[in-house]
Amino acid sequence: MEKKIRTGAVITAARADFYRGEFKPLLEIGALTAVQRLILTLRQAGCSPIVLVTGYRAKDLEKAVSKMGVICMHYGEYESAQMFDTIKAGLEYIKDLCGQVICTPVDLPMVSVHTLHRLMDAKAPLGVPVYQERKGHPVLINTSVIPELLSYDGSRG
């Protein structure tokens, strides 16, 4: 029987992103906020640990997920940061805690457990879902490539 690779997750939520005047991570989707829904989906797929990289409205986000067993990591320079900067911070934290990592922005909470499982089972150093020939999120990263990602300066996105 083949052993499953432990999969962690990094959710980037540091930037001040809004939709119709509302802070995207705290938008309600039914009885849950977007960030809560995303965390529950990652948990259902078997992701652990889950690191939430916060910045803007960090205290509100931390309160919203306080009982969900998530590691909250505040990124202090969020106002001038690119998303890749916050991803790198989360990867630096999680790199020794699992064998692969699902990375996703917080504002895409409707990912399915099926999609996560397909990525997790891909056995690839990097995985990206594709729909109608367009690449999207979340992204799967094997921890073996994290050192290379951490050394990248981000000049090409």
Buried (B, 14 or more C-beta within 10 A) or exposed (E): EEEEEBBBBBBBBBBEBEEEEEBBBBBEEEEBBBBBBBBBBBBEBBBBBBBBBBBBBBEBBBEBBEEBEBBBBBBEEBEEBEBBBBBBBBBBBBBEBBEBBBBBBBBBBEBEBEBBBEBBEBEEEEBEBEEEEEEBBBBBBBBEBBEEBEEEEEEEE
